Amino acid sequence: MIQQDMTAAMRQDFGKGATHRLRQNGYAPAILYGKKTEPIALAMDSKTLTRELLRLHGHNAVLTLDIQGEKGNKKHHVLIKDIQTDPITDAILHVDFFEIDLDKEITLEVPVNYTGTAKGVDMGGILNILAHTVKVKGMPLAIPDNITVDVTPLELTGHGITCGDLAVPDNVELEEELDRVCVSVVAPSKTIEEEEAEAEEAEAAEAAEAEEGAEEAEVEKEAAASTEE
């Protein structure tokens, strides 16, 4: 798993006004908590925080927080638990950090990255991804930050790649049903436009048959009338 050092400062002022001033001064509010950790309100440099979070996006990472102003100069090993962003500007509004013990097992969702172009896709199929993450249990630093899967061998409508096929380190445990399908290649389904076009063609064919039947009936009537005369 990726490890990263970060710096934070203890936050003393609270309330909407204090938070607004904090953000205006280029800092983002955050909080640190854990099963055996009392919540600690933090302030972090917004630019540095944004840069590091973008770099870590899509990966699991253990952050080591150095909190300025804290007694004892303790290093906190944390996971990013939640990130709140502005819906318009995407600016970071708040971050939750969860403290962990590096000597105790944890369970995390690990991203699955799919690489290559499946043979079935080259034949007109569609890559059907069913698992974007999988649960993995182990020591924090032993858990991979992601799992890479090569989809090149996948055939059209053939057997998919299951959790049992994933390559995970020997010192971690995959907490998923091994027969759970992660990815497969399926035949393309008809689009709405194609279905509508087929329906229109069927209606046109029925109308043509009905018109032809009416013409035949008219001809038969005319023939019968001529015979009677």
N, C-alpha and C positions, 0 to 999 in steps of 0.2 A: 504494500500500500504506500501511496505517496505520503511523505512527511514534509511539513512546511512550518517554519517559524513565523509568528506574527506578534505584533506589539499592540497593546491596548492601554488605556488609562482608566482609572476608577472614576466613575461619574458621581458627582456630589449633588448637583442640582436636578430637580425633577419637575414634572408638570409640563403642560403644552407649551407654555412660553419658553421654558428652559430648553425643551427639545427643539423648538423652532430656532432659537439662537444657536444651538449646537450645530444644526444643519447649515445655518447661514455661515458659520465659521469654518465649514469644510469638514465636519465630523459626522459620523453616523452613530446613532445609539445602538447598543447591543446588550445582551445579557448572557451571563454564564451560570449554568446550574447543573445539577447532577444528583444521583441517588444519595450521595453523602456530602454534597456540596451546597452550602447556603447560596442563594442567588446573589450574584454580584453584578451591579449595573456598570456598563462600560461605555467608553467613547473611543471610536476608532477613526483614523484618517480615511475619509471617503474615497479619495483617489487610489490610495494603496489597497484598500479593501476591495474596491471594484476590480482593480487589475488582477489581484490574486484570485478572486472568485471566478473571474473569466478564465484564468489559466487552469483552474481546477475543475471547470464545468465538465460534467459527464464522467468524473472520476471520484472514487472514494479517497478521502485523505484524512490523515490525523494531523491536526494543527497543534503546535506547541505555543501557547499564549504566555507572553511575558507581560504581566500587568504592572504598570508603573504606579507607584503609590501604595502597593499592597505590602503589608508587613510579612517578613519572612522570605521575600524574594522567591516564592514558589513558582515552579513551572507547571502549567495546566495543560494536560493532553485532552483535546476536545475534538468532537465531530460537529460539523455544521448541521444543525437540526432543522432550521427554518430560515428563509430569507424573504423579507417583505420588500417589494419594489413599487415604485410609482407606476400606475397603469399607463400613464402618458409618456413620461420621460425615461422610464426604466431605472431611475436613480434608486439606490439602495436606501430604504427607509429604516430598516431594523434587521438585526441578525440574532438568532438564538444559537448558542453554543452549548453542547452537552458534554460534560466531563466524563471521561472513561478511565478505567484502570488497564494499563497496558499488559498486566499479568493475568487478566481474566478474559475468558471467551465472550464474544459478542456475536450477534447475528445481524448481518447487513444485506441490503439489496445491492447486488453488484450489476452494473450495466453490461449488456451483451452487445458486442460490436460485430456486425456481419460484413465480411469482406468478399471480394470476388464477384463474378457474374455466373449465376447458375446455368448449367446446360439447358435446363428446362425453360429458362427465360429466353435463351437464344432461339428456342423452338416455338416461341409465342406465348409461353406461360407467364404467370404473375407470381412474384416472390411474396409469399404470405407469412409475415412475421407475427408470431403469436406470443413471444416472450421478449420484452425489451430489457427486463431485469430478472435475476434469479436470486434466491436467498442462500447465503453462504454463512457458515458458522466456523469460528476459529479465533485464535489470538488476533487482536486488532492489526498488528503489523504484518501478519501472515496472510490476511485476506487480500486477494488481488484487487486492484482498483478498477479492473474491467476484465471481461472474458472475450477473447476473439474467436470467431467461428468463420471458417472458409466455406462458403455455400457453393463453390464451383461444381462439386460432384452431383448436386441435386438434379434429378430428372423430372420431367413433367409428370405430374400426378403420381410420382413414386413415393417411397417412404421418406418422411422428413427427418430432420435432425432432432433428436430428443435430448432431454436433460442428461440422460445416461451417456450421451456421446460427447458432452462438454469436457474439455480438458481443464481440470482444476488442480491446484497443488495438493500433494499428498497430506499435508498437515492441516488441511481444512476440510470441512464436510459440507456437501451440497444438501440443503434442506428442501428438496423438491421431489415429487414423484418422478422416478427415473424414466417412465414412459411418457411423460408430458412432452408434447411436441413443441419445439421452440420455433422452427421455421420449416416451410415446405414450399413447393412450387405447384400451383393449381392452374387448371385451364381457365382462360378468361371468361367471365360471365358476360352476358349480353347487356349492352348499355340501354338506358331508357329510350334513347333515340332509335336504336336498332329495333327494339320491341315495338315502338310506335310505328316505325316504317313497315314492319312485318304485318302489324294489325291493319294498316291502311291498305297494303297490298291484298290482304285476305278479303277486306271489305270490297275492294274494287273488283276482285275476282268473283265474289258472290253477286255483286251487282251486274256484272257482265253475264254471268250464267242466268240470272233472273231475266235480264233483257233478252237473251237468246231464247230462253224458254217461252217468253211472251210472244216473240216473233214467230216461233214455231207453232204456237197455239193459234195465232192469227191466220197463219197459212193454212192450218188444218180446217179452221172455220170457213175460210174462203173456198177451200176445196169441197167441203161438205155442202156448202150453199150451191156451188156450181153443179154438183151431182143431183141435188134436189130439183134444180131447174131443168 
